[in-house]
């Protein structure tokens, strides 16, 4: 199955759960892509003692999951978060990329 997960939140627990779900999808060998949009583009920079997002991100990468960040959303934060593009360590995409993901996916889940 082809699954797209859209993350639009910078809430630590929400992002942590989204990547836990993404890792579960990969464990079942589903082709899984996470698209970060809006506040979700901040996912890699969220710090939380209770919710280990970094661990979930690393596991997702180890399982060959794919992460795409909205380039416009990233660019709009460069004054406040100048290192965001480097912190993301993912491909930056566009609305057209997101459109193709949604069109070709069997399921789309949003967080």
C-alpha positions as CSV (number, residue, x, y, z in Angstrom):
1,X,0.0,0.0,0.0
2,X,1.1,3.6,-0.6
3,X,0.5,5.9,2.3
4,X,1.1,9.6,2.6
5,X,1.2,11.2,6.1
6,X,0.7,15.0,6.2
7,X,2.0,16.7,9.4
8,X,0.8,20.3,9.9
9,X,1.5,20.6,13.6
10,X,4.4,21.5,15.7
11,X,2.9,20.0,18.9
12,X,5.4,17.5,20.2
13,X,2.9,14.8,21.0
14,X,1.2,15.1,17.7
15,X,4.4,15.0,15.7
16,X,5.7,12.1,17.8
17,X,2.5,10.1,17.2
18,X,2.6,10.9,13.5
19,X,6.1,9.4,13.2
20,X,5.1,6.4,15.4
21,X,2.3,5.7,12.9
22,X,4.7,6.2,10.0
23,X,7.1,3.7,11.5
24,X,4.3,1.3,12.0
25,X,3.4,1.6,8.3
26,X,7.0,0.9,7.3
27,X,7.0,-2.1,9.6
28,X,4.2,-3.5,7.4
29,X,6.3,-2.7,4.3
30,X,3.9,0.0,3.1
31,X,5.5,2.7,0.9
32,X,5.3,5.6,3.3
33,X,6.0,9.3,2.7
34,X,5.7,12.1,5.3
35,X,5.0,15.5,3.9
36,X,5.7,18.4,6.4
37,X,3.6,21.5,5.8
38,X,2.9,24.7,7.8
39,X,4.0,24.3,11.4
40,X,4.8,20.7,10.6
41,X,7.9,21.9,8.9
42,X,9.4,22.5,12.3
43,X,9.2,18.7,13.2
44,X,12.9,18.1,13.4
45,X,13.6,21.1,15.6
46,X,10.9,20.3,18.3
47,X,12.5,19.5,21.7
48,X,10.6,17.4,24.2
49,X,11.7,15.3,27.2
50,X,8.4,13.3,27.1
51,X,8.1,12.7,23.4
52,X,11.3,11.6,21.7
53,X,10.7,12.8,18.1
54,X,14.4,12.5,17.2
55,X,14.3,8.8,17.9
56,X,11.1,8.3,15.8
57,X,12.6,10.4,12.9
58,X,15.8,8.3,13.0
59,X,13.9,5.0,13.0
60,X,11.8,6.2,10.0
61,X,15.0,7.1,8.1
62,X,16.5,3.7,9.0
63,X,13.4,2.0,7.6
64,X,13.8,4.0,4.4
65,X,10.8,6.1,4.9
66,X,10.6,9.3,2.8
67,X,10.2,12.8,4.2
68,X,9.4,15.9,2.1
69,X,9.2,19.4,3.5
70,X,7.2,22.2,2.0
71,X,9.8,24.5,0.5
72,X,7.6,27.6,0.7
73,X,6.8,26.8,4.4
74,X,10.5,26.4,5.1
75,X,11.4,29.6,3.3
76,X,8.7,31.6,5.2
77,X,10.5,30.7,8.5
78,X,14.0,31.6,7.5
79,X,14.1,34.9,9.4
80,X,13.0,33.2,12.7
81,X,14.6,29.7,12.0
82,X,17.6,30.3,9.7
83,X,19.0,26.7,10.1
84,X,15.6,25.0,9.5
85,X,16.5,23.7,6.0
86,X,19.6,22.1,7.4
87,X,17.8,20.6,10.5
88,X,15.2,19.0,8.3
89,X,17.7,16.9,6.3
90,X,15.0,16.1,3.8
91,X,13.9,16.9,0.3
92,X,12.1,20.2,-0.1
93,X,9.0,19.9,-2.2
94,X,6.1,21.9,-3.6
95,X,2.3,21.8,-3.7
96,X,2.7,20.0,-7.0
97,X,4.7,17.3,-5.3
98,X,2.1,17.1,-2.6
99,X,-0.6,16.8,-5.2
100,X,1.1,13.9,-6.9
101,X,1.6,12.2,-3.5
102,X,-2.1,12.5,-2.7
103,X,-3.2,11.4,-6.2
104,X,-1.0,8.3,-6.2
105,X,-1.6,7.3,-2.6
106,X,-4.0,4.6,-1.4
107,X,-4.4,6.4,1.9
108,X,-3.7,9.9,3.2
109,X,-3.6,10.5,6.9
110,X,-3.2,14.0,8.5
111,X,-1.8,15.0,11.8
